Amino acid sequence: MNRKVDVKDLLSEELPSDSRHARQLARRQMIAETVIAEGSIRIEDLTERFGISLMTAHRDVDELVSRGLFRKTRGIVSAAPTSLIESSDVYRATKQAKEKKAIAEAAMQFVEPGQAIFMDDATTVHEMTRYLPVKVPLTVITNSLVLINELKEVSDLNLIGLGGQFHHWCNAFMGHITTNEIRRLRADTVFMSLSAIVDDVVYHQSPDTVETKRAMFESAARRVLLADHTKFERRALHHFATLQEFDAVIVDEDIPISHLSRMRSKGINVIVADGARSG
């Protein structure tokens, strides 16, 4: 959590400035960053820091609390003592943006017109959406509400939205209804990302997420993992798969050489994304 987000970059590059919803999301991202960095803060202080009314501050905080990010008690908002903080789409969308773009661009080498692909709710996978229009006709299957909204207007793209129980913290559908739908489908490739990689094994802190991603994994002919270097510095509870089970593992240029050498010595197909190209 040591990488600070440049607020100007967040407002001008990540989100369209002419959208009221986008400005609201940007403000909530900045509030999330502030609370996570400081641990706790008075809601009244948020009104001064962000130039908003007390009612707006409470509304923003209540939304973040509903996603499992924070606790709100007696006018004070504090970071929830849970690893779901790092899973929240609000938090994840602000982290390693440059690396995610590079990895997403590299992943496009595995997408060809006419294919059917699974895309999970990961923010790195979301970065692929900007490149998909040049690959149509294409079928995209996803459980992510963010991706559904992003891709619904793309011409010649057949979009299949997976239903199920909606989870606010990741803006995605998960659970047995979702996995049952997935298992009735068969895709050429699945693109996914998870929270942590330990000893070349992939983990995630949410069992529902593991179940849903595993169904996609088992229903695709080819499996591609998108993982920036910070994934190798984290821990999570639930086992998902070994790196050897993926057909390709795409990482960014900041991956330590020790990790890169070890993975390649095990025969893992590691692709290092070109950061300069995406920039």
N, C-alpha and C positions, 0 to 999 in steps of 0.2 A: 504494500500500500504506500510505498514511498515515492511514487511518481505523481507529481502535482499536475493538474489539468490547467492549461492556459485558457482562461475564460473567454478571451477574444477568439481563440481558435474554435472553441466549442460553439460559440454563437454564430460565427461567420462561415465555418467550414462544415461542421458536423450537422447543423440544422438550418433550414431556410428561415431567414430573418423576417419574412413577410407572413409567417404563420403564427397565429395566436397560440395554437397548441404547441408549436415548436418552441416558442419563447417560454411557455409554461414548463415544458419538459426540460429545457435548458436550465431554468431556475431550480427545478427540483434536483437535477443532477448536481448543481453547484451546492445546494443545501446538503445533499447526501455527502459530497466530498468534505464539506466543512465539518459535519457532525462526525464522520468517520475519522477525520484527522484529529479532531479535538476531543473525541470521546463522548462529550455531552455539551449542551449549550442551552441557555434560556431561550424560549421561543420569542420573547420580547427582543432579545439581541438579534434574532434573525430579521426582525422588521427593520432595524437600523442598518444592518449590514447589507441587506438586499433591497432596501427602499420599498418595502411592501407593507400593506396594512396587517394588523394583527389577525384579522379574519382570514386573509390570504395565507399568512404564515401557518395558521392552524390547519387550513385546508391542505396545504402542501405537505405538512408533517403527517397529517392523518392518512394521506395517500401512501406515503413512504412507510408508515407503520403497518398499513394493510398488506404491504408486500413483504413483511417480515424483516425489514431493514432496521427499524428502530423501536424503542420503547418511549412512551410519552407519559410522564408522571408529574403532576402539579406544576405545569408550566415549563417543564424541562424535558428536552428530547435527548435521548442517549442511544449510542450504538448498541444494538441487540447483541448479547453474548452468544452469537451463533455463526457458523460458517456460511449460512445462507446469505450473509452480507456480500460475500464475494460471488455469489451466484445471481444476485439480483440483476435484472437487465438494466436498471438505472445505473448501478455501480459499474457493471461490466462495460457498458457502452462508452465509458470515459477512459478506459485503460488500454495502453499499448495500441493506440489507434494507428500509428504508422506501420507497426509490425503486422497488425491484422490486415491492413490493406495489401501489403506485400504478399502475405501468405495467401490471401483470397485470390489475388491475381495469378499467383503460381498454380493455384488449384484449378484454374480454368483450363489447363492443358488436359484435364481429365473429362471435360465436357464437350460433347459433339452433338450437332443438330440431329434431331430424331430420337434422342435418348430420353429415358425416364430417370429422374434422380430424386433421392431423398435429401432434404436439407433440414437439419435440426434447428433448435432455437438458439444456438450459440451466436454471440455477436460477431465472431470471426467469420462464421458462415454467412451471416447477414451481409458482410462486406462484398460477397460474391454477386449480390443482386445487381450491382451497377454494370457488371460485365455480361449478364445473361441475355439482354436483347440482341446481341450480335450472334448468339448461338441458337436462335429459334429456327425451325420449330422445336419445341422442347416441352416435356412434361415435368413439372416440379411438384413434389409431394412434401408437405410440411405440416408440422404441428404448431408452428410459430405464428401467432396473430400478427406480429410485426412484419414477417415476410409476406403473409397473405395480403396485407394492406399495401405493401411495397410493390408486389408483383401483379396485382389484380388488373392493372391497366395495360400490361405489356402485350402487344399484339403477337399472335401466333404462339403464345405460351399457354399450354393447358395446365391450369392450376388446380391441384387437388388438396383441399384443406382437411386435415384430420381433426375430427371432433373429440369429445371427451370432457373430462373435468378441467375447467380453466384454473390455472395457477397465476395469481397476480404477480408474484415475485419474479417470474420469468416471462410473463406475457405469452404463455403457451398452454396447449392442451396436453394432458398426460393421464395415465391411469389405464385400467383394463379395457375401457371402451376404445381408447386410442390404440392400444397395442393390438386389440382384435382387428381393428381396421387395417393396421399396418400389415398384419400377417396374411391378409387376403390379397396383398399386392406384391409385385416383384419389380424391382428397379435395377437399372444397369449399375448405378453407383450411389453410395451414400457419402455425404460430406458431413462431418461432425467434429465437435470439439468438446473436451471435458475439463474438469477442474484441475486435476493433478496427475503427475507422472512420477512414480516412485519405483526405482529399480526396474525401469522399463515396463512397468505395469500401470495402466490407466485407471484412475479412481474418480468418483464423484461423491459429494456429500449428501445428495438426495436419492433415496432408493427409488422413488417414482421416476426420476430422471434416468437412472440406470436402466430401469425396466423398459421405458419408452425407447431410449436410444438402442438398447440391445435388440429390440424387435426390428428396428430399421436395419441394424447391423446384419441380422440374420436373413433379412429379406432383400439384400442387395448382392449383386454378383461381384462388385468391387467395393472396397472400403477405404476411404481416405480420411486420415486424421489431420486436423489443422491445429497446431500447437505452438504458440509463441514461447520464448525461452522462460517466461515466468512460471509456466506450468511445471517445470522441473524443480522449482523452489518451493512447491506447495505440498500439503498433505490433505487427504480426504478419506472418508471412512469406507465407502463401498466400492468393492472391486468391480471393474468393468471388463477389461480384456488386456492381453499383453500386446506390446507394440508389434511383435512378430505376426499377430493375427490381422494386421492392417496391410493392404497392398501398397500403401504409400503413407509416409508421415512427413508433413510439410512444416518446416520450422523457419524462424527468422535468422538473420545474420548474427544476432547476439547470443545464439546458442553456444555455450561453452564448448571448446574443442574436445574436452574430455568426454562430454556426453555424445558428441557427434562421432568420435572415434569408436567409443564403446558400442553404440548402436550399429554402426556399419560393420564392426567386427562380428556382430551377431547375425549379419545378413539382413538387417532391417533396411528397407528401401527409404532412405532419408533424402528429402529434397530441401535444399536451402533456398528460400525465396530471396530474390534480388531486391533489396530495399531501395536502392538508387533508382531502379526502373519504375517502381510504384510511386516514388516521390515526384 
